């Protein structure tokens, strides 16, 4: 009897073990950000799956929510749209423990339920209230930690669209973003009403050179064209919207002087009025339409595998002259490698 019982128990234990192994192996892989470079820069990507996400957990928003949970004094957030409960809950937790939480939002999205819940909880929210878009995507934590990139704080952007999210730790970067935030939040200065600037160039504590620009204040296109024109070997770009004829001309000019130029554009935007898709194709640029059934939402240019341009700024006239936008330029080869890996992933899925 004892032998039979031991045999039965052993068989049951084997079944449980096999079940655990099966569940671990078959569980869909969650998108995870990629810690990168140093304590001062971290880069993450949304990594959407053609089959859809295994769950709406564990994406780049999880790391941002964790960072908000670590806030001690203030969280200032300027975001075009927000419906991620992870971010909503982190903001509510921060407010509950005495952290000053403030939010600037695009007026068109003021009716989103999660934003309404923040307002109902007493979080002060300012909407832009004019026709051009408040299209910024950034969060400043305790005045020294900035999160930015192409990702809106929405389920679609974090789990279905192609996006990037960057964390920068620097009081100087934090100051630049805090000043931009307060122009909108305190002074109601949006878009063309923002005071003109020339951008900010600085070094992180590890020596990484960084540039910060806001549109339309700082006219980022001038700097983007300088960087593209400076390319000696290669330019890779990912463009959700590319309607800037000046940028298209710079890309074609690079190709004509022997620079390798490759790009992917969002298929749903390529036929829009002003799109440079046809012009780039006619010029022989190696540019493809993306293969994501949702949106390829990146706004990225990588120069010579060493310089990364990214942010909320689409490569369009409205981004340059009307919308509130933010853009960073990172001079770092390790960061560029991460973005080039993302480029190759998107490029491999694109339509030739």
C-alpha positions as CSV (number, residue, x, y, z in Angstrom):
1,X,0.0,0.0,0.0
2,X,2.8,2.4,0.9
3,X,4.6,1.7,-2.3
4,X,1.5,2.3,-4.3
5,X,0.8,5.6,-2.5
6,X,4.4,6.8,-3.1
7,X,4.1,5.9,-6.8
8,X,0.9,7.8,-7.0
9,X,2.4,10.8,-5.3
10,X,5.4,10.7,-7.6
11,X,3.2,10.6,-10.6
12,X,1.1,13.6,-9.4
13,X,4.3,15.6,-8.7
14,X,5.5,14.9,-12.2
15,X,2.2,16.1,-13.7
16,X,2.3,19.3,-11.7
17,X,5.9,19.9,-12.8
18,X,5.1,19.3,-16.4
19,X,2.1,21.7,-16.1
20,X,4.3,24.4,-14.6
21,X,6.9,24.0,-17.4
22,X,4.2,24.1,-20.0
23,X,2.7,27.3,-18.6
24,X,6.1,29.0,-18.4
25,X,7.0,28.1,-22.0
26,X,3.6,28.9,-23.6
27,X,3.1,32.2,-21.8
28,X,3.4,35.0,-24.4
29,X,6.5,37.1,-24.1
30,X,5.8,40.6,-22.7
31,X,7.5,43.6,-24.3
32,X,10.2,44.9,-22.0
33,X,12.3,48.1,-22.2
34,X,16.0,47.7,-22.7
35,X,18.1,49.2,-19.9
36,X,21.0,50.9,-21.7
37,X,24.3,52.7,-21.4
38,X,24.4,54.0,-17.8
39,X,22.4,55.3,-14.8
40,X,21.7,58.4,-16.9
41,X,20.0,56.9,-20.0
42,X,17.5,54.1,-20.5
43,X,15.7,53.2,-23.7
44,X,12.6,51.1,-24.1
45,X,10.5,50.0,-27.1
46,X,6.9,48.8,-27.3
47,X,7.6,45.6,-29.2
48,X,4.1,44.9,-30.6
49,X,3.4,41.4,-31.7
50,X,1.5,40.5,-34.9
51,X,-0.6,38.2,-32.8
52,X,-1.4,41.0,-30.3
53,X,-0.1,41.3,-26.8
54,X,-0.2,38.4,-24.4
55,X,-1.6,40.8,-21.9
56,X,-1.7,44.6,-21.4
57,X,1.0,44.4,-18.8
58,X,4.8,44.7,-18.7
59,X,5.3,47.3,-21.5
60,X,7.3,50.5,-21.3
61,X,4.5,52.0,-19.2
62,X,5.4,49.7,-16.4
63,X,8.8,51.3,-16.0
64,X,7.4,54.8,-16.1
65,X,4.8,53.9,-13.5
66,X,7.6,52.5,-11.3
67,X,9.5,55.7,-11.7
68,X,6.4,57.8,-10.7
69,X,6.0,55.5,-7.7
70,X,9.5,56.7,-6.7
71,X,8.7,60.4,-7.0
72,X,9.3,62.3,-3.7
73,X,8.4,65.9,-4.6
74,X,6.8,66.5,-8.0
75,X,5.5,64.9,-11.2
76,X,4.9,67.2,-14.1
77,X,3.4,65.5,-17.2
78,X,2.6,66.9,-20.6
79,X,1.0,64.3,-22.8
80,X,-1.2,64.3,-25.9
81,X,-3.3,61.4,-24.7
82,X,-3.6,59.1,-21.6
83,X,-5.7,56.1,-21.0
84,X,-3.2,53.7,-19.4
85,X,-4.5,52.7,-16.0
86,X,-0.9,51.9,-14.9
87,X,0.0,55.6,-15.3
88,X,-3.3,56.8,-13.9
89,X,-2.9,54.7,-10.8
90,X,0.8,55.7,-10.3
91,X,-0.2,59.4,-10.5
92,X,-3.0,58.8,-8.0
93,X,-0.6,57.0,-5.6
94,X,1.9,59.9,-5.9
95,X,-0.8,62.5,-5.1
96,X,-2.0,60.4,-2.1
97,X,1.5,60.4,-0.5
98,X,1.9,64.2,-0.9
99,X,3.7,64.5,-4.2
100,X,2.7,67.5,-6.3
101,X,1.2,66.1,-9.5
102,X,0.3,68.3,-12.4
103,X,-0.8,67.5,-15.9
104,X,-1.0,69.3,-19.3
105,X,-3.2,67.6,-21.9
106,X,-4.4,68.1,-25.5
107,X,-8.0,69.5,-25.2
108,X,-9.3,67.0,-27.7
109,X,-8.6,64.2,-25.2
110,X,-9.9,66.0,-22.1
111,X,-12.9,63.7,-22.1
112,X,-10.9,60.4,-21.7
113,X,-12.1,58.5,-18.7
114,X,-8.7,58.1,-17.0
115,X,-8.1,61.9,-17.3
116,X,-11.5,62.5,-15.8
117,X,-10.7,60.3,-12.9
118,X,-7.5,62.2,-12.3
119,X,-9.4,65.5,-12.3
120,X,-12.1,64.0,-10.0
121,X,-9.3,63.1,-7.6
122,X,-8.1,66.7,-7.5
123,X,-5.1,66.4,-9.8
124,X,-4.8,69.9,-11.5
125,X,-5.1,69.5,-15.3
126,X,-4.6,72.2,-17.9
127,X,-5.7,71.7,-21.5
128,X,-4.3,73.7,-24.4
129,X,-7.6,75.1,-25.7
130,X,-6.6,76.1,-29.2
131,X,-6.8,74.4,-32.6
132,X,-3.2,73.2,-33.1
133,X,-2.2,70.2,-31.0
134,X,-0.5,70.0,-27.6
135,X,1.4,67.0,-28.9
136,X,4.2,66.8,-26.3
137,X,5.0,63.5,-24.7
138,X,7.1,64.0,-21.6
139,X,7.1,63.4,-17.8
140,X,9.4,65.2,-15.4
141,X,10.0,63.5,-12.0
142,X,11.4,65.6,-9.1
143,X,12.9,68.0,-11.5
144,X,15.8,65.7,-12.5
145,X,14.4,62.7,-14.3
146,X,12.7,63.1,-17.8
147,X,10.8,60.5,-19.7
148,X,10.1,61.2,-23.4
149,X,10.0,59.7,-26.8
150,X,7.2,58.9,-29.3
151,X,4.8,57.0,-27.0
152,X,1.5,58.5,-25.8
153,X,0.4,57.0,-22.5
154,X,-2.2,54.9,-24.1
155,X,-2.9,51.2,-24.4
156,X,-2.6,51.4,-28.2
157,X,0.7,53.1,-28.1
158,X,2.3,50.9,-25.5
159,X,1.1,47.6,-26.8
160,X,0.0,47.8,-30.4
161,X,1.9,50.6,-32.1
162,X,5.7,50.8,-32.6
163,X,7.1,53.4,-30.2
164,X,10.1,54.3,-28.1
165,X,10.4,55.7,-24.6
166,X,13.6,57.3,-23.2
167,X,14.5,58.0,-19.6
168,X,17.1,60.8,-19.0
169,X,18.5,61.5,-15.6
170,X,19.9,65.0,-15.4
171,X,19.0,68.2,-13.4
172,X,19.8,70.3,-16.5
173,X,17.5,68.3,-18.7
174,X,14.9,68.4,-16.0
175,X,15.2,72.1,-15.8
176,X,14.7,72.6,-19.6
177,X,11.6,70.4,-19.5
178,X,10.2,72.0,-16.3
179,X,10.5,75.5,-17.9
180,X,8.6,74.3,-21.0
181,X,5.9,72.6,-18.8
182,X,5.4,75.8,-16.8
183,X,5.0,77.9,-19.9
184,X,1.9,75.8,-20.6
185,X,0.7,75.0,-17.2
186,X,1.2,78.4,-15.5
187,X,1.3,80.9,-18.4
188,X,-1.1,79.3,-20.8
189,X,1.5,79.8,-23.5
190,X,0.9,77.2,-26.1
191,X,2.2,76.8,-29.7
192,X,2.9,80.1,-31.4
193,X,2.3,81.9,-28.1
194,X,5.4,80.2,-26.6
195,X,8.4,82.5,-26.2
196,X,11.1,81.8,-28.8
197,X,14.2,79.8,-27.9
198,X,17.3,78.3,-29.4
199,X,17.3,74.9,-27.8
200,X,19.6,73.6,-25.0
201,X,22.9,71.8,-25.5
202,X,24.4,70.0,-22.5
203,X,26.2,67.0,-21.2
204,X,24.9,64.3,-18.9
205,X,26.9,63.4,-15.9
206,X,28.6,60.6,-17.8
207,X,29.7,63.0,-20.6
208,X,27.0,62.1,-23.1
209,X,26.2,65.1,-25.3
210,X,22.5,65.9,-25.5
211,X,20.4,68.5,-27.2
212,X,16.9,69.5,-26.2
213,X,14.4,71.3,-28.5
214,X,10.8,72.4,-28.3
215,X,8.5,73.3,-31.2
216,X,7.5,75.8,-32.4
217,X,9.7,77.7,-29.9
218,X,13.1,76.5,-31.0
219,X,12.5,75.6,-34.7
220,X,14.0,72.1,-34.5
221,X,14.0,71.5,-38.3
222,X,17.0,73.7,-38.8
223,X,19.1,71.5,-36.5
224,X,17.6,68.3,-38.0
225,X,18.7,69.4,-41.4
226,X,22.2,70.3,-40.2
227,X,22.6,66.8,-38.7
228,X,21.3,65.0,-41.8
229,X,23.5,67.2,-44.1
230,X,26.5,66.2,-41.8
231,X,26.0,62.5,-42.4
232,X,29.1,60.9,-43.9
233,X,28.1,57.3,-44.2
234,X,24.5,56.4,-43.3
235,X,21.1,57.7,-42.3
236,X,18.2,55.5,-41.0
237,X,14.8,57.0,-40.3
238,X,11.4,55.9,-39.0
239,X,8.6,58.4,-39.7
240,X,5.0,58.2,-38.7
241,X,4.4,61.3,-40.7
242,X,6.9,62.8,-43.1
243,X,5.5,65.8,-45.0
244,X,8.6,68.1,-44.6
245,X,9.8,68.8,-48.2
246,X,13.0,70.2,-46.6
247,X,13.8,67.0,-44.8
248,X,13.0,64.9,-47.9
249,X,15.4,67.1,-49.9
250,X,18.1,66.6,-47.3
251,X,17.7,62.9,-47.4
252,X,17.8,62.8,-51.2
253,X,20.9,65.1,-51.0
254,X,22.6,62.6,-48.7
255,X,21.9,59.7,-51.1
256,X,23.2,61.7,-54.0
257,X,26.6,62.3,-52.2
258,X,27.0,58.6,-51.4
259,X,25.4,58.4,-48.0
260,X,23.3,55.2,-47.5
261,X,19.7,56.3,-46.7
262,X,17.1,53.8,-45.6
263,X,13.7,54.5,-44.0
264,X,10.3,53.1,-43.1
265,X,7.1,55.2,-43.2
266,X,3.7,54.5,-41.6
267,X,1.6,53.0,-44.4
268,X,-1.6,54.8,-43.2
269,X,0.1,58.2,-43.6
270,X,2.0,57.7,-46.8
271,X,-0.8,58.8,-49.2
272,X,-1.8,61.9,-47.2
273,X,-1.6,65.4,-48.6
274,X,2.0,66.6,-48.5
275,X,3.5,63.1,-47.8
276,X,7.0,62.8,-49.2
277,X,6.7,59.1,-49.8
278,X,6.4,59.4,-53.6
279,X,9.2,62.0,-53.8
280,X,11.6,59.8,-51.8
281,X,10.7,56.7,-53.9
282,X,11.2,58.6,-57.2
283,X,14.6,59.7,-55.9
284,X,15.7,56.1,-55.4
285,X,15.7,56.2,-51.6
286,X,15.3,52.8,-50.0
287,X,12.1,53.6,-48.1
288,X,9.4,51.1,-47.3
289,X,5.9,51.1,-45.9
290,X,5.6,49.6,-42.4
291,X,4.1,46.2,-41.8
292,X,2.4,46.9,-38.5
293,X,-1.4,46.4,-38.8
294,X,-1.7,49.3,-36.3
295,X,0.7,52.2,-36.4
296,X,4.4,52.6,-36.8
297,X,4.5,55.6,-34.6
298,X,8.2,56.3,-34.3
299,X,9.7,59.7,-35.1
300,X,13.4,58.7,-35.3
301,X,16.5,59.6,-37.3
302,X,19.9,57.9,-36.7
303,X,23.0,59.6,-38.2
304,X,26.1,57.6,-38.9
305,X,25.3,55.0,-36.2
306,X,26.2,57.6,-33.6
307,X,23.5,60.3,-33.2
308,X,19.8,59.7,-32.4
309,X,17.0,62.2,-33.0
310,X,13.6,61.3,-31.4
311,X,10.7,62.7,-29.5
312,X,7.1,63.7,-30.1
313,X,8.0,65.7,-33.2
314,X,6.7,64.3,-36.5
315,X,8.6,65.4,-39.5
316,X,5.8,67.7,-40.7
317,X,5.1,71.4,-41.1
318,X,2.5,71.4,-38.4
319,X,5.0,70.0,-35.9
320,X,7.6,72.6,-36.9
321,X,5.3,75.7,-36.9
322,X,2.1,75.1,-34.9
323,X,2.0,72.2,-32.5
324,X,3.6,72.0,-29.1
325,X,6.4,69.3,-29.6
326,X,9.5,68.1,-27.9
327,X,12.6,66.6,-29.5
328,X,16.0,65.4,-28.2
329,X,19.3,64.7,-30.0
330,X,21.5,62.1,-28.2
331,X,25.2,61.8,-29.3
332,X,26.0,58.2,-28.2
333,X,26.9,55.1,-30.1
334,X,25.4,52.7,-27.6
335,X,22.1,54.5,-27.7
336,X,22.3,54.5,-31.5
337,X,22.8,50.8,-31.5
338,X,19.6,50.2,-29.6
339,X,17.7,52.4,-32.1
340,X,19.3,50.7,-35.1
341,X,18.2,47.3,-33.7
342,X,14.7,48.7,-33.5
343,X,15.0,50.1,-37.0
344,X,16.1,46.7,-38.4
345,X,13.2,45.0,-36.7
346,X,10.7,47.4,-38.2
347,X,12.5,47.4,-41.6
348,X,12.4,43.6,-41.7
349,X,8.6,43.6,-41.3
350,X,8.0,46.4,-43.8
351,X,6.6,46.1,-47.3
352,X,9.4,46.5,-50.0
